[in-house]
Amino acid sequence: MPPRDPVRPLKGIRVVSSQVVRYYPNFPKAFATFRQLALSRGYVFNAANQTVPLSKPAMRSAVEAAKDCGELYAALNCGDCWLCTPCERTYSGVHPPRPLDST
């Protein structure tokens, strides 16, 4: 049974991309950090938490040249992916400083 109220695009409205107001101002820095960490570590993790090595020179140069998420997604060719970023815990007098994981 089809829905009674089909969703129709509004006339004159064009969707360009998804830019969440709360997070998008951080995108340039986060994107550059992701590329830099992926290249320096030589791997990323895919959605199944498997390591995806950046072992081929062509893949590494494509990641380095990526200007947006679409180009990075195509360069990595592994679907959704993630990295842990280093997060230094400061000395609180109780616990000594050490790197923690952050996504």
N, C-alpha and C positions, 0 to 999 in steps of 0.2 A: 504494500500500500504506500503510495507516494506521500511525502509530507504535505500537509495542507498549506503551509506557508513556505514555499521555496525561497531560498536565499538568492537574491539577485544583486549584481553589482550596482552601486549607485552611479547614476549618470554623471560623468565629469570627475569622478574620483579614481585616481590611479594609485595603486599600491606599489611603492618602489622597493622597500626592503623593511625588514623588521628591526627597528631600533628602539629598544626599551628605554624610556626616558631615564629611569633610575640607574641603568648600567652603561648606556652607550657612551657617556663622557669618558669612561675608563677604557674604552675599546682600543684606541691607538697604543697606549702603554701596555695593555694586556696582550695585544696581538704581537707587538715587538718582543715582549718578554717570552711569549710562547715560542716564537721562531728561534730566538737566541738560545733558549734552553734546549729545544729539540735538536738544534744543530750542535751545540756543545756536548750534549749527552750522547747524541747519536741514536736516539730511539724515542718513541712515544708509546703509549698504551692504547689499544683499541677498546671498543665498548665491552669486549669479552675479557678485559684485563690481561690480554696477551701483549707481549712486547713486539713492537713493529720497528725493526731496525732501519735506520737511514743509511744503508750500506752502499747504495749505488750512487756514484757521483752525479748522475742526471737527477736523481731524486733530491739530493742535497742542494743542488743548484736551483731546482724548481721551488723548494721550500724557501730558500734564501731570496728568490725573486718574487715570491707571492706578495701581492699588494692587498688582498682581501681574503675573507674566509673561503669564498668559492675557489679561488686559485690554490689556497693552502689545502683544502679538502681534496682537490684533484691531484695535487702534487703528492700528498701522503697516500692516496689510493687505499685507505683502510677503513673508510666510513668514519663514524664519530670517534674521536680520540681525546686523550687527556694526558696531563703531566702533573707531577707534584712539584710545587715551587718551594725553594728553601725559605724557611721562616725562622729567624734566629730568636731564641728565647733569651731575654735579658736576665742578668743575674739579680735575683731577688733576695739574696742573703741565705736562702734555704736551698734552692736548686741551682747548680752551676749552669752557665750558658751552654746550650747545645742546639744543633739544628733540629727543627721539627718539620713535619710534612704539612703542606697546605695545598689545596687545589684551587 
